[in-house]
Amino acid sequence: MSGPIISDDPLYQLLRDDDVAGFNQAREAGQECDLSGCDLRGLDLRNLIIKGMNLEDTYFRGADLRGIDFSGCNLNGASLADAKISGCYFPIELTPAEIELSVTMGTRLRHIYTKT
């Protein structure tokens, strides 16, 4: 695992430009986006529709993730350090202790992901 990626993907760039609505519209229109390993640190991602995406090794340090539905997402290796997570729906495989360790201590999530 190297450091976080600043991707050239147009949908990723929408998130970097604080255009969550544009990202959601593009995803609803069928546009694909791989955010694995990407740098999403410090972004306001509230209202992001991300269900089922590959978020392996993604950096969410200090991001506002409140209310996001992460069900069906691959979160293995993702970092939630200092992120705001109230109201998030996490995959059932992730224990509350695992999530708390990532938020408070910066550990990477250990998520055994099985695609359904």
C-alpha positions in Angstrom: 0.0 0.0 0.0 1.4 3.3 -1.0 0.1 6.7 -0.2 -3.3 8.1 -1.2 -4.0 8.6 -4.9 -5.1 11.8 -6.5 -7.0 10.2 -9.4 -7.7 11.8 -12.8 -11.2 10.1 -12.8 -13.8 12.7 -13.6 -16.2 11.5 -10.9 -13.4 11.6 -8.3 -12.6 15.1 -9.4 -16.3 16.1 -8.8 -15.8 15.0 -5.2 -12.6 17.0 -4.8 -14.5 20.0 -6.2 -17.3 19.5 -3.5 -19.8 18.5 -6.1 -21.5 15.5 -4.4 -24.8 16.1 -6.3 -22.9 15.9 -9.6 -21.2 12.7 -8.5 -24.5 11.2 -7.5 -26.1 12.2 -10.8 -23.3 10.7 -12.8 -23.5 7.4 -10.8 -27.3 7.2 -11.3 -26.7 7.7 -15.0 -24.5 4.6 -15.0 -21.0 6.1 -14.9 -18.5 3.9 -13.2 -15.9 5.1 -10.7 -13.2 3.3 -8.7 -12.3 5.2 -5.5 -10.0 2.5 -4.1 -6.9 4.1 -2.6 -8.1 7.6 -3.3 -7.5 10.6 -1.1 -10.8 11.9 0.2 -9.3 13.5 3.3 -11.2 16.4 4.8 -14.0 16.5 2.2 -17.7 17.1 3.0 -19.2 13.9 1.6 -22.6 14.1 3.2 -25.4 12.8 0.9 -23.0 10.8 -1.1 -24.5 7.8 -2.7 -21.8 5.2 -2.6 -23.5 1.9 -1.9 -21.7 -1.1 -3.3 -18.5 0.7 -4.4 -14.9 -0.4 -4.0 -13.3 1.8 -1.3 -10.4 -0.5 -0.5 -7.5 1.5 1.0 -9.3 4.8 0.6 -8.3 7.7 2.9 -11.3 9.4 4.7 -9.2 11.2 7.4 -11.2 14.1 8.8 -13.9 13.7 6.1 -17.6 14.4 6.9 -19.3 11.1 6.2 -22.4 11.6 8.2 -25.4 9.6 6.9 -23.5 7.6 4.2 -24.7 4.1 3.4 -21.6 2.0 3.1 -23.5 -1.3 2.8 -22.1 -3.5 0.1 -18.8 -1.5 -0.1 -15.4 -3.0 0.1 -13.8 -1.0 3.0 -10.8 -3.2 3.6 -7.8 -1.1 4.4 -9.8 2.2 4.5 -8.9 4.8 7.1 -11.6 6.7 9.0 -9.2 8.7 11.3 -11.0 11.7 12.8 -13.9 11.3 10.3 -17.5 12.3 11.3 -19.5 9.1 11.0 -22.8 9.6 12.9 -25.7 8.1 11.0 -23.5 6.0 8.7 -24.6 2.5 7.8 -21.5 0.2 7.7 -21.3 -3.4 6.4 -22.5 -5.8 9.0 -19.1 -7.6 8.9 -17.4 -4.5 10.5 -17.8 -4.5 14.3 -18.4 -1.2 16.2 -15.0 -1.8 17.9 -13.2 -2.0 14.5 -14.9 1.2 13.3 -14.1 3.0 16.6 -10.5 2.0 16.4 -10.2 3.4 12.9 -11.9 6.7 13.8 -10.0 7.3 17.1 -6.7 5.6 16.5 -6.3 5.7 12.7 -6.1 2.0 12.2 -7.1 0.6 8.9 -10.4 -1.3 8.7 -10.1 -5.1 8.4 -13.1 -5.9 6.3 -13.5 -9.4 4.9 -15.4 -8.3 1.8 -17.5 -10.8 -0.2 -19.3 -9.4 -3.2 -23.0 -10.3 -3.3 
